[in-house]
Amino acid sequence: MTYFDVNLNLTDEDRALKEAAHKFAKEVLRPVAKELDEMTPEQAIADDSPFWPFLKKSYELGYHTVLLPAEVGGMGLTPNQTVIVLEELSWGSFGLALYLCVSSFAAMGAALTGNEEIIKKYVLPFCECRDGSIRGCWGGTEPDHGSDCIAMGEPIFYDPNVRCNCRAKRDGDEWVINGQKAAWVSGGTVSTHTLLHVQTDPSKGLAGWSVIIVPMDLPGASKGKPLNKIGQRDLNQGELFFEDVRVPLENAIFGPDVYEGIIEGILAFANIMMSACSTGLARAAFDEAFNYCKERVQGGRVLMEHYSIKQRIFQMFARVETCRALTRAAANLNYVISPGFPEYSMAAKTTTTQMCLDNADDAIQLLGGNGLSKEYLPEKLYRDARATLIEDGNNETLARHGGHTLFQTYPRPPVEG
Ligand SMILES: Cc1cc2nc3c(=O)[nH]c(=O)nc-3n(C[C@H](O)[C@H](O)[C@H](O)COP(=O)(O)OP(=O)(O)OC[C@H]3O[C@@H](n4cnc5c(N)ncnc54)[C@H](O)[C@@H]3O)c2cc1C
């Protein structure tokens, strides 16, 4: 184990899960992520890509169900265990750890309905899948609507003049979907199912969306080319297209009547997942810098013996612990209470993503020229970390919404444990 865990409440089971996830991250995720990072986006998802054996191994171990409860066949982890496992996996690779999360999004949405038929159709087969052949994604962002999709409480969100890129109309006992999602859908290029956010009531603007489960093998559904980007190159992204795609009415699991609350809930949940993964990345950067500074000799001594280096390493350590504490606090609140407190998840996401970028930046500086070289990990960590400030909601947008929530709802009554 590379890093001490100060949480004295960890059970033997928590520790066993942590160790197993760390071993998997070290032996599988990190080497595969390095290979994928150096490939073109097309090579990274081609039939002979190391992505596929990675996926199979992850599904065999059940890591694709890390966010799902035991009642539907998921790993059934406690809030603490969930973020502990994600932190470890992300220590190996932020992109691949996040892929395992988004791959479960269609199943997770379906599980939330409590509808037995929907669960039988979309959740149980996913949880039972051991070969990686069922893969979900989260189709929210549109080419013309990024931050606006989560501008709840602002006039733009309710403006009936906003034309969405992806719309669905009811035709008898089916929804007919037309349009497209942005090139930013993680895992979109390899998805078999989408948790699609789509406008069904244009009179309500962006608030008039529904959440619909869409199998991507239906006639009229197609996927775009994988996107080329600076970091998280091990996490593929691409557009989703819909041309008169027909799904049964019951696939619309949430409608415009509850959409605003649902998007708050999804953000409260997903921002914690981002925080846990950012903690893993911040820790990976700490480990790289710490180990290097114990070996590298300059000024007649190992770097670690210089005062300014000790100070910098200590700041990196403090960031890891801050990320971890904030993530666990938000998880133990919002994975238990419903409706949750999105401002806690947003505080965790905006803080941990900035801190993981700061740690990756410091790791590069402490490795000197080697920090910029692809021979060393910090160069990749820095590129991966940069994306986190935009992913799952721009940090500025989340902060704005978090501030809005505070003004709307505080002071809150005390929460009983
Ligand atoms: C690695 C990665 C993975 C992703 N995965 C997914 C996924 O799986 N599914 C999915 O649906 N989406 C995904 N996204 C998309 C992501 O959620 C969006 O990129 C994000 O919400 C921002 O939208 P945008 O890129 O369109 O930026 P824009 O919304 O166009 O923002 C551009 C800039 O303008 C600022 N801005 C926006 N609105 C305002 C305002 N009202 N006032 C002041 N400033 C403003 C923003 O802060 C930002 O700096 C992913 C993104 C990344 C980078």
The ligand as a Gaussian input file, in Angstrom:
#p B3LYP/6-31G(d) Opt

LIG

0 1
 C      -13.606000      14.697000     -20.155000
 C      -15.054000      15.063000     -20.285000
 C      -16.029000      14.092000     -20.154000
 C      -17.376000      14.407000     -20.307000
 N      -18.323000      13.411000     -20.226000
 C      -19.632000      13.710000     -20.457000
 C      -20.615000      12.675000     -20.459000
 O      -20.330000      11.495000     -20.191000
 N      -21.900000      12.996000     -20.755000
 C      -22.269000      14.277000     -21.039000
 O      -23.449000      14.507000     -21.299000
 N      -21.349000      15.294000     -21.033000
 C      -20.050000      15.022000     -20.765000
 N      -19.102000      16.035000     -20.764000
 C      -19.524000      17.385000     -21.100000
 C      -19.432000      18.369000     -19.953000
 O      -20.442000      18.114000     -19.019000
 C      -19.491000      19.778000     -20.572000
 O      -18.291000      19.963000     -21.292000
 C      -19.661000      20.848000     -19.537000
 O      -20.940000      20.773000     -18.953000
 C      -19.460000      22.247000     -20.130000
 O      -20.194000      22.426000     -21.314000
 P      -19.465000      23.039000     -22.609000
 O      -18.249000      22.236000     -22.863000
 O      -20.484000      23.107000     -23.677000
 O      -18.995000      24.488000     -22.198000
 P      -19.902000      25.817000     -22.204000
 O      -21.126000      25.609000     -21.439000
 O      -20.022000      26.315000     -23.588000
 O      -18.982000      26.801000     -21.382000
 C      -17.866000      27.514000     -21.962000
 C      -17.340000      28.520000     -20.927000
 O      -18.352000      29.496000     -20.640000
 C      -18.619000      29.558000     -19.245000
 N      -20.063000      29.776000     -19.078000
 C      -21.078000      28.983000     -19.490000
 N      -22.254000      29.515000     -19.147000
 C      -21.995000      30.665000     -18.500000
 C      -22.799000      31.690000     -17.891000
 N      -24.134000      31.589000     -17.878000
 N      -22.182000      32.730000     -17.302000
 C      -20.833000      32.846000     -17.315000
 N      -20.013000      31.916000     -17.875000
 C      -20.587000      30.856000     -18.451000
 C      -18.204000      28.187000     -18.703000
 O      -17.881000      28.243000     -17.318000
 C      -16.993000      27.876000     -19.578000
 O      -15.850000      28.498000     -19.056000
 C      -17.748000      15.746000     -20.582000
 C      -16.759000      16.740000     -20.680000
 C      -15.430000      16.405000     -20.536000
 C      -14.391000      17.499000     -20.666000

